[in-house]
Amino acid sequence: MLEFRVHDMTCNHCVGAITKAVKNAAPQASVEVDLAHHLVRIQGEADETAVRAAITEAGYTPDAAGA
């Protein structure tokens, strides 16, 4: 499982954009987004570098979940 904290995710539009970006980078993975805690969890086969890059390209800043 991968987990990122995305502090600049602030609304449902952000959730949709991040979910779409992650699904494009890791089509076989499941994506769970917790807007209240600014967390994105990815379960299944996913390359961390590709997912991080996809979130960044969508305009957001993914940090390690503990950050």
PyMOL Python script that loads the backbone (N, CA, C, O; Angstrom):
from pymol import cmd

cmd.read_pdbstr("""\
ATOM      1  N   MET A   1       0.844  -1.176   0.000  1.00  0.00           N
ATOM      2  CA  MET A   1       0.000   0.000   0.000  1.00  0.00           C
ATOM      3  C   MET A   1       0.890   1.239   0.000  1.00  0.00           C
ATOM      4  O   MET A   1       1.887   1.308   0.718  1.00  0.00           O
ATOM      5  N   LEU A   2       0.513   2.201  -0.810  1.00  0.00           N
ATOM      6  CA  LEU A   2       1.164   3.507  -0.811  1.00  0.00           C
ATOM      7  C   LEU A   2       0.236   4.494  -0.123  1.00  0.00           C
ATOM      8  O   LEU A   2      -0.986   4.382  -0.222  1.00  0.00           O
ATOM      9  N   GLU A   3       0.814   5.447   0.564  1.00  0.00           N
ATOM     10  CA  GLU A   3       0.006   6.470   1.221  1.00  0.00           C
ATOM     11  C   GLU A   3       0.732   7.807   1.126  1.00  0.00           C
ATOM     12  O   GLU A   3       1.917   7.918   1.441  1.00  0.00           O
ATOM     13  N   PHE A   4      -0.008   8.811   0.685  1.00  0.00           N
ATOM     14  CA  PHE A   4       0.538  10.156   0.560  1.00  0.00           C
ATOM     15  C   PHE A   4      -0.358  11.135   1.294  1.00  0.00           C
ATOM     16  O   PHE A   4      -1.577  10.968   1.333  1.00  0.00           O
ATOM     17  N   ARG A   5       0.248  12.150   1.871  1.00  0.00           N
ATOM     18  CA  ARG A   5      -0.497  13.273   2.424  1.00  0.00           C
ATOM     19  C   ARG A   5      -0.401  14.380   1.382  1.00  0.00           C
ATOM     20  O   ARG A   5       0.690  14.734   0.936  1.00  0.00           O
ATOM     21  N   VAL A   6      -1.551  14.919   1.000  1.00  0.00           N
ATOM     22  CA  VAL A   6      -1.604  15.968  -0.014  1.00  0.00           C
ATOM     23  C   VAL A   6      -2.280  17.177   0.632  1.00  0.00           C
ATOM     24  O   VAL A   6      -3.500  17.329   0.577  1.00  0.00           O
ATOM     25  N   HIS A   7      -1.452  18.039   1.249  1.00  0.00           N
ATOM     26  CA  HIS A   7      -1.974  19.176   2.017  1.00  0.00           C
ATOM     27  C   HIS A   7      -2.769  20.153   1.161  1.00  0.00           C
ATOM     28  O   HIS A   7      -3.689  20.802   1.659  1.00  0.00           O
ATOM     29  N   ASP A   8      -2.427  20.267  -0.128  1.00  0.00           N
ATOM     30  CA  ASP A   8      -3.119  21.238  -0.975  1.00  0.00           C
ATOM     31  C   ASP A   8      -4.372  20.656  -1.640  1.00  0.00           C
ATOM     32  O   ASP A   8      -4.917  21.268  -2.559  1.00  0.00           O
ATOM     33  N   MET A   9      -4.830  19.499  -1.196  1.00  0.00           N
ATOM     34  CA  MET A   9      -6.101  18.918  -1.637  1.00  0.00           C
ATOM     35  C   MET A   9      -7.183  19.464  -0.710  1.00  0.00           C
ATOM     36  O   MET A   9      -7.231  19.116   0.470  1.00  0.00           O
ATOM     37  N   THR A  10      -8.054  20.323  -1.248  1.00  0.00           N
ATOM     38  CA  THR A  10      -8.980  21.044  -0.373  1.00  0.00           C
ATOM     39  C   THR A  10     -10.464  20.879  -0.703  1.00  0.00           C
ATOM     40  O   THR A  10     -11.315  21.345   0.054  1.00  0.00           O
ATOM     41  N   CYS A  11     -10.791  20.212  -1.835  1.00  0.00           N
ATOM     42  CA  CYS A  11     -12.206  20.136  -2.221  1.00  0.00           C
ATOM     43  C   CYS A  11     -12.471  18.855  -3.019  1.00  0.00           C
ATOM     44  O   CYS A  11     -11.552  18.093  -3.320  1.00  0.00           O
ATOM     45  N   ASN A  12     -13.730  18.638  -3.351  1.00  0.00           N
ATOM     46  CA  ASN A  12     -14.086  17.432  -4.105  1.00  0.00           C
ATOM     47  C   ASN A  12     -13.521  17.450  -5.522  1.00  0.00           C
ATOM     48  O   ASN A  12     -13.259  16.389  -6.089  1.00  0.00           O
ATOM     49  N   HIS A  13     -13.331  18.626  -6.101  1.00  0.00           N
ATOM     50  CA  HIS A  13     -12.675  18.698  -7.417  1.00  0.00           C
ATOM     51  C   HIS A  13     -11.253  18.147  -7.302  1.00  0.00           C
ATOM     52  O   HIS A  13     -10.796  17.406  -8.172  1.00  0.00           O
ATOM     53  N   CYS A  14     -10.564  18.510  -6.233  1.00  0.00           N
ATOM     54  CA  CYS A  14      -9.210  18.006  -5.995  1.00  0.00           C
ATOM     55  C   CYS A  14      -9.219  16.480  -5.887  1.00  0.00           C
ATOM     56  O   CYS A  14      -8.366  15.802  -6.459  1.00  0.00           O
ATOM     57  N   VAL A  15     -10.187  15.956  -5.152  1.00  0.00           N
ATOM     58  CA  VAL A  15     -10.310  14.502  -4.976  1.00  0.00           C
ATOM     59  C   VAL A  15     -10.450  13.827  -6.342  1.00  0.00           C
ATOM     60  O   VAL A  15      -9.781  12.832  -6.619  1.00  0.00           O
ATOM     61  N   GLY A  16     -11.314  14.368  -7.183  1.00  0.00           N
ATOM     62  CA  GLY A  16     -11.520  13.794  -8.511  1.00  0.00           C
ATOM     63  C   GLY A  16     -10.278  13.858  -9.373  1.00  0.00           C
ATOM     64  O   GLY A  16      -9.940  12.893 -10.059  1.00  0.00           O
ATOM     65  N   ALA A  17      -9.596  14.993  -9.342  1.00  0.00           N
ATOM     66  CA  ALA A  17      -8.389  15.158 -10.151  1.00  0.00           C
ATOM     67  C   ALA A  17      -7.286  14.200  -9.702  1.00  0.00           C
ATOM     68  O   ALA A  17      -6.604  13.600 -10.532  1.00  0.00           O
ATOM     69  N   ILE A  18      -7.116  14.061  -8.402  1.00  0.00           N
ATOM     70  CA  ILE A  18      -6.078  13.168  -7.880  1.00  0.00           C
ATOM     71  C   ILE A  18      -6.436  11.715  -8.150  1.00  0.00           C
ATOM     72  O   ILE A  18      -5.574  10.925  -8.538  1.00  0.00           O
ATOM     73  N   THR A  19      -7.691  11.358  -7.950  1.00  0.00           N
ATOM     74  CA  THR A  19      -8.126   9.981  -8.223  1.00  0.00           C
ATOM     75  C   THR A  19      -7.875   9.632  -9.688  1.00  0.00           C
ATOM     76  O   THR A  19      -7.352   8.558  -9.986  1.00  0.00           O
ATOM     77  N   LYS A  20      -8.238  10.513 -10.588  1.00  0.00           N
ATOM     78  CA  LYS A  20      -8.036  10.278 -12.020  1.00  0.00           C
ATOM     79  C   LYS A  20      -6.551  10.146 -12.345  1.00  0.00           C
ATOM     80  O   LYS A  20      -6.163   9.264 -13.111  1.00  0.00           O
ATOM     81  N   ALA A  21      -5.728  11.001 -11.778  1.00  0.00           N
ATOM     82  CA  ALA A  21      -4.286  10.950 -12.031  1.00  0.00           C
ATOM     83  C   ALA A  21      -3.689   9.631 -11.555  1.00  0.00           C
ATOM     84  O   ALA A  21      -2.893   9.010 -12.260  1.00  0.00           O
ATOM     85  N   VAL A  22      -4.080   9.205 -10.348  1.00  0.00           N
ATOM     86  CA  VAL A  22      -3.556   7.953  -9.802  1.00  0.00           C
ATOM     87  C   VAL A  22      -4.025   6.767 -10.648  1.00  0.00           C
ATOM     88  O   VAL A  22      -3.235   5.873 -10.951  1.00  0.00           O
ATOM     89  N   LYS A  23      -5.301   6.754 -11.029  1.00  0.00           N
ATOM     90  CA  LYS A  23      -5.822   5.648 -11.844  1.00  0.00           C
ATOM     91  C   LYS A  23      -5.129   5.587 -13.205  1.00  0.00           C
ATOM     92  O   LYS A  23      -4.942   4.499 -13.748  1.00  0.00           O
ATOM     93  N   ASN A  24      -4.748   6.735 -13.763  1.00  0.00           N
ATOM     94  CA  ASN A  24      -4.011   6.731 -15.029  1.00  0.00           C
ATOM     95  C   ASN A  24      -2.611   6.157 -14.849  1.00  0.00           C
ATOM     96  O   ASN A  24      -2.096   5.483 -15.741  1.00  0.00           O
ATOM     97  N   ALA A  25      -1.996   6.420 -13.703  1.00  0.00           N
ATOM     98  CA  ALA A  25      -0.641   5.925 -13.428  1.00  0.00           C
ATOM     99  C   ALA A  25      -0.636   4.469 -12.977  1.00  0.00           C
ATOM    100  O   ALA A  25       0.330   3.744 -13.215  1.00  0.00           O
ATOM    101  N   ALA A  26      -1.716   4.042 -12.326  1.00  0.00           N
ATOM    102  CA  ALA A  26      -1.802   2.683 -11.779  1.00  0.00           C
ATOM    103  C   ALA A  26      -3.214   2.145 -11.990  1.00  0.00           C
ATOM    104  O   ALA A  26      -4.003   2.085 -11.046  1.00  0.00           O
ATOM    105  N   PRO A  27      -3.539   1.750 -13.231  1.00  0.00           N
ATOM    106  CA  PRO A  27      -4.912   1.353 -13.554  1.00  0.00           C
ATOM    107  C   PRO A  27      -5.445   0.163 -12.749  1.00  0.00           C
ATOM    108  O   PRO A  27      -6.653   0.054 -12.543  1.00  0.00           O
ATOM    109  N   GLN A  28      -4.573  -0.715 -12.299  1.00  0.00           N
ATOM    110  CA  GLN A  28      -5.015  -1.907 -11.578  1.00  0.00           C
ATOM    111  C   GLN A  28      -5.195  -1.669 -10.082  1.00  0.00           C
ATOM    112  O   GLN A  28      -5.744  -2.517  -9.378  1.00  0.00           O
ATOM    113  N   ALA A  29      -4.738  -0.532  -9.601  1.00  0.00           N
ATOM    114  CA  ALA A  29      -4.783  -0.250  -8.163  1.00  0.00           C
ATOM    115  C   ALA A  29      -6.123   0.351  -7.760  1.00  0.00           C
ATOM    116  O   ALA A  29      -6.844   0.907  -8.588  1.00  0.00           O
ATOM    117  N   SER A  30      -6.443   0.229  -6.473  1.00  0.00           N
ATOM    118  CA  SER A  30      -7.625   0.911  -5.956  1.00  0.00           C
ATOM    119  C   SER A  30      -7.154   2.163  -5.226  1.00  0.00           C
ATOM    120  O   SER A  30      -6.106   2.166  -4.580  1.00  0.00           O
ATOM    121  N   VAL A  31      -7.941   3.217  -5.341  1.00  0.00           N
ATOM    122  CA  VAL A  31      -7.572   4.510  -4.774  1.00  0.00           C
ATOM    123  C   VAL A  31      -8.618   4.912  -3.747  1.00  0.00           C
ATOM    124  O   VAL A  31      -9.818   4.872  -4.020  1.00  0.00           O
ATOM    125  N   GLU A  32      -8.159   5.297  -2.570  1.00  0.00           N
ATOM    126  CA  GLU A  32      -9.040   5.806  -1.516  1.00  0.00           C
ATOM    127  C   GLU A  32      -8.525   7.193  -1.129  1.00  0.00           C
ATOM    128  O   GLU A  32      -7.353   7.356  -0.790  1.00  0.00           O
ATOM    129  N   VAL A  33      -9.399   8.174  -1.183  1.00  0.00           N
ATOM    130  CA  VAL A  33      -9.007   9.537  -0.846  1.00  0.00           C
ATOM    131  C   VAL A  33      -9.799   9.993   0.371  1.00  0.00           C
ATOM    132  O   VAL A  33     -11.028   9.918   0.392  1.00  0.00           O
ATOM    133  N   ASP A  34      -9.083  10.465   1.378  1.00  0.00           N
ATOM    134  CA  ASP A  34      -9.683  10.985   2.608  1.00  0.00           C
ATOM    135  C   ASP A  34      -9.443  12.492   2.619  1.00  0.00           C
ATOM    136  O   ASP A  34      -8.390  12.958   3.054  1.00  0.00           O
ATOM    137  N   LEU A  35     -10.422  13.244   2.141  1.00  0.00           N
ATOM    138  CA  LEU A  35     -10.285  14.692   2.023  1.00  0.00           C
ATOM    139  C   LEU A  35     -10.071  15.354   3.383  1.00  0.00           C
ATOM    140  O   LEU A  35      -9.254  16.268   3.501  1.00  0.00           O
ATOM    141  N   ALA A  36     -10.788  14.907   4.403  1.00  0.00           N
ATOM    142  CA  ALA A  36     -10.698  15.528   5.729  1.00  0.00           C
ATOM    143  C   ALA A  36      -9.285  15.460   6.303  1.00  0.00           C
ATOM    144  O   ALA A  36      -8.846  16.376   6.998  1.00  0.00           O
ATOM    145  N   HIS A  37      -8.572  14.366   6.007  1.00  0.00           N
ATOM    146  CA  HIS A  37      -7.218  14.186   6.539  1.00  0.00           C
ATOM    147  C   HIS A  37      -6.144  14.375   5.469  1.00  0.00           C
ATOM    148  O   HIS A  37      -4.958  14.175   5.729  1.00  0.00           O
ATOM    149  N   HIS A  38      -6.569  14.763   4.262  1.00  0.00           N
ATOM    150  CA  HIS A  38      -5.646  15.024   3.149  1.00  0.00           C
ATOM    151  C   HIS A  38      -4.793  13.802   2.820  1.00  0.00           C
ATOM    152  O   HIS A  38      -3.604  13.932   2.528  1.00  0.00           O
ATOM    153  N   LEU A  39      -5.395  12.623   2.868  1.00  0.00           N
ATOM    154  CA  LEU A  39      -4.669  11.381   2.603  1.00  0.00           C
ATOM    155  C   LEU A  39      -5.137  10.729   1.315  1.00  0.00           C
ATOM    156  O   LEU A  39      -6.323  10.739   0.983  1.00  0.00           O
ATOM    157  N   VAL A  40      -4.174  10.159   0.597  1.00  0.00           N
ATOM    158  CA  VAL A  40      -4.452   9.359  -0.592  1.00  0.00           C
ATOM    159  C   VAL A  40      -3.804   8.003  -0.349  1.00  0.00           C
ATOM    160  O   VAL A  40      -2.598   7.912  -0.116  1.00  0.00           O
ATOM    161  N   ARG A  41      -4.616   6.950  -0.405  1.00  0.00           N
ATOM    162  CA  ARG A  41      -4.121   5.584  -0.209  1.00  0.00           C
ATOM    163  C   ARG A  41      -4.328   4.802  -1.493  1.00  0.00           C
ATOM    164  O   ARG A  41      -5.398   4.842  -2.100  1.00  0.00           O
ATOM    165  N   ILE A  42      -3.281   4.088  -1.897  1.00  0.00           N
ATOM    166  CA  ILE A  42      -3.331   3.301  -3.116  1.00  0.00           C
ATOM    167  C   ILE A  42      -3.004   1.863  -2.745  1.00  0.00           C
ATOM    168  O   ILE A  42      -1.940   1.584  -2.193  1.00  0.00           O
ATOM    169  N   GLN A  43      -3.923   0.948  -3.050  1.00  0.00           N
ATOM    170  CA  GLN A  43      -3.697  -0.465  -2.784  1.00  0.00           C
ATOM    171  C   GLN A  43      -3.631  -1.214  -4.095  1.00  0.00           C
ATOM    172  O   GLN A  43      -4.376  -0.932  -5.033  1.00  0.00           O
ATOM    173  N   GLY A  44      -2.730  -2.168  -4.140  1.00  0.00           N
ATOM    174  CA  GLY A  44      -2.564  -2.952  -5.351  1.00  0.00           C
ATOM    175  C   GLY A  44      -1.254  -2.589  -6.025  1.00  0.00           C
ATOM    176  O   GLY A  44      -0.386  -1.940  -5.441  1.00  0.00           O
ATOM    177  N   GLU A  45      -1.139  -3.019  -7.252  1.00  0.00           N
ATOM    178  CA  GLU A  45       0.101  -2.809  -7.995  1.00  0.00           C
ATOM    179  C   GLU A  45       0.218  -1.363  -8.448  1.00  0.00           C
ATOM    180  O   GLU A  45      -0.556  -0.887  -9.280  1.00  0.00           O
ATOM    181  N   ALA A  46       1.219  -0.664  -7.873  1.00  0.00           N
ATOM    182  CA  ALA A  46       1.428   0.743  -8.216  1.00  0.00           C
ATOM    183  C   ALA A  46       2.887   1.104  -7.978  1.00  0.00           C
ATOM    184  O   ALA A  46       3.464   0.745  -6.952  1.00  0.00           O
ATOM    185  N   ASP A  47       3.472   1.807  -8.917  1.00  0.00           N
ATOM    186  CA  ASP A  47       4.837   2.283  -8.799  1.00  0.00           C
ATOM    187  C   ASP A  47       4.820   3.629  -8.069  1.00  0.00           C
ATOM    188  O   ASP A  47       4.185   4.579  -8.526  1.00  0.00           O
ATOM    189  N   GLU A  48       5.510   3.704  -6.946  1.00  0.00           N
ATOM    190  CA  GLU A  48       5.472   4.916  -6.128  1.00  0.00           C
ATOM    191  C   GLU A  48       5.941   6.147  -6.898  1.00  0.00           C
ATOM    192  O   GLU A  48       5.330   7.211  -6.798  1.00  0.00           O
ATOM    193  N   THR A  49       7.011   6.011  -7.658  1.00  0.00           N
ATOM    194  CA  THR A  49       7.531   7.146  -8.416  1.00  0.00           C
ATOM    195  C   THR A  49       6.523   7.627  -9.449  1.00  0.00           C
ATOM    196  O   THR A  49       6.332   8.833  -9.612  1.00  0.00           O
ATOM    197  N   ALA A  50       5.875   6.699 -10.150  1.00  0.00           N
ATOM    198  CA  ALA A  50       4.894   7.062 -11.176  1.00  0.00           C
ATOM    199  C   ALA A  50       3.664   7.717 -10.554  1.00  0.00           C
ATOM    200  O   ALA A  50       3.134   8.684 -11.100  1.00  0.00           O
ATOM    201  N   VAL A  51       3.213   7.197  -9.424  1.00  0.00           N
ATOM    202  CA  VAL A  51       2.035   7.760  -8.754  1.00  0.00           C
ATOM    203  C   VAL A  51       2.353   9.155  -8.228  1.00  0.00           C
ATOM    204  O   VAL A  51       1.552  10.077  -8.383  1.00  0.00           O
ATOM    205  N   ARG A  52       3.515   9.310  -7.611  1.00  0.00           N
ATOM    206  CA  ARG A  52       3.924  10.617  -7.096  1.00  0.00           C
ATOM    207  C   ARG A  52       4.007  11.628  -8.244  1.00  0.00           C
ATOM    208  O   ARG A  52       3.560  12.766  -8.100  1.00  0.00           O
ATOM    209  N   ALA A  53       4.571  11.221  -9.371  1.00  0.00           N
ATOM    210  CA  ALA A  53       4.687  12.097 -10.531  1.00  0.00           C
ATOM    211  C   ALA A  53       3.311  12.465 -11.082  1.00  0.00           C
ATOM    212  O   ALA A  53       3.087  13.609 -11.478  1.00  0.00           O
ATOM    213  N   ALA A  54       2.403  11.516 -11.110  1.00  0.00           N
ATOM    214  CA  ALA A  54       1.054  11.773 -11.626  1.00  0.00           C
ATOM    215  C   ALA A  54       0.320  12.784 -10.751  1.00  0.00           C
ATOM    216  O   ALA A  54      -0.357  13.673 -11.267  1.00  0.00           O
ATOM    217  N   ILE A  55       0.447  12.654  -9.444  1.00  0.00           N
ATOM    218  CA  ILE A  55      -0.197  13.602  -8.533  1.00  0.00           C
ATOM    219  C   ILE A  55       0.419  14.992  -8.713  1.00  0.00           C
ATOM    220  O   ILE A  55      -0.294  15.996  -8.720  1.00  0.00           O
ATOM    221  N   THR A  56       1.721  15.043  -8.857  1.00  0.00           N
ATOM    222  CA  THR A  56       2.414  16.315  -9.068  1.00  0.00           C
ATOM    223  C   THR A  56       1.983  16.956 -10.382  1.00  0.00           C
ATOM    224  O   THR A  56       1.723  18.158 -10.436  1.00  0.00           O
ATOM    225  N   GLU A  57       1.907  16.154 -11.441  1.00  0.00           N
ATOM    226  CA  GLU A  57       1.495  16.675 -12.747  1.00  0.00           C
ATOM    227  C   GLU A  57       0.045  17.179 -12.724  1.00  0.00           C
ATOM    228  O   GLU A  57      -0.330  18.043 -13.517  1.00  0.00           O
ATOM    229  N   ALA A  58      -0.765  16.634 -11.811  1.00  0.00           N
ATOM    230  CA  ALA A  58      -2.140  17.105 -11.673  1.00  0.00           C
ATOM    231  C   ALA A  58      -2.212  18.430 -10.916  1.00  0.00           C
ATOM    232  O   ALA A  58      -3.280  19.032 -10.810  1.00  0.00           O
ATOM    233  N   GLY A  59      -1.065  18.881 -10.390  1.00  0.00           N
ATOM    234  CA  GLY A  59      -1.010  20.180  -9.732  1.00  0.00           C
ATOM    235  C   GLY A  59      -0.993  20.142  -8.220  1.00  0.00           C
ATOM    236  O   GLY A  59      -1.259  21.154  -7.572  1.00  0.00           O
ATOM    237  N   TYR A  60      -0.682  18.980  -7.641  1.00  0.00           N
ATOM    238  CA  TYR A  60      -0.715  18.831  -6.199  1.00  0.00           C
ATOM    239  C   TYR A  60       0.658  18.396  -5.684  1.00  0.00           C
ATOM    240  O   TYR A  60       1.522  17.983  -6.457  1.00  0.00           O
ATOM    241  N   THR A  61       0.841  18.495  -4.373  1.00  0.00           N
ATOM    242  CA  THR A  61       2.136  18.183  -3.765  1.00  0.00           C
ATOM    243  C   THR A  61       1.996  16.986  -2.831  1.00  0.00           C
ATOM    244  O   THR A  61       1.547  17.135  -1.695  1.00  0.00           O
ATOM    245  N   PRO A  62       2.380  15.797  -3.304  1.00  0.00           N
ATOM    246  CA  PRO A  62       2.287  14.609  -2.450  1.00  0.00           C
ATOM    247  C   PRO A  62       3.503  14.505  -1.524  1.00  0.00           C
ATOM    248  O   PRO A  62       4.647  14.593  -1.970  1.00  0.00           O
ATOM    249  N   ASP A  63       3.236  14.318  -0.238  1.00  0.00           N
ATOM    250  CA  ASP A  63       4.283  14.097   0.756  1.00  0.00           C
ATOM    251  C   ASP A  63       4.100  12.703   1.325  1.00  0.00           C
ATOM    252  O   ASP A  63       3.037  12.099   1.181  1.00  0.00           O
ATOM    253  N   ALA A  64       5.128  12.200   1.966  1.00  0.00           N
ATOM    254  CA  ALA A  64       4.983  10.939   2.680  1.00  0.00           C
ATOM    255  C   ALA A  64       3.882  11.104   3.713  1.00  0.00           C
ATOM    256  O   ALA A  64       3.734  12.188   4.276  1.00  0.00           O
ATOM    257  N   ALA A  65       3.115  10.072   3.975  1.00  0.00           N
ATOM    258  CA  ALA A  65       1.933  10.177   4.832  1.00  0.00           C
ATOM    259  C   ALA A  65       2.268  10.659   6.235  1.00  0.00           C
ATOM    260  O   ALA A  65       1.422  11.271   6.886  1.00  0.00           O
ATOM    261  N   GLY A  66       3.467  10.402   6.713  1.00  0.00           N
ATOM    262  CA  GLY A  66       3.847  10.844   8.046  1.00  0.00           C
ATOM    263  C   GLY A  66       4.239  12.316   8.099  1.00  0.00           C
ATOM    264  O   GLY A  66       4.463  12.865   9.178  1.00  0.00           O
ATOM    265  N   ALA A  67       4.321  12.962   6.919  1.00  0.00           N
ATOM    266  CA  ALA A  67       4.811  14.350   6.881  1.00  0.00           C
ATOM    267  C   ALA A  67       3.739  15.346   7.273  1.00  0.00           C
ATOM    268  O   ALA A  67       3.992  16.551   7.290  1.00  0.00           O
TER     269      ALA A  67
END
""", "prot")
cmd.dss("prot")
cmd.show_as("cartoon", "prot")
cmd.util.cbc("prot")
cmd.orient("prot")
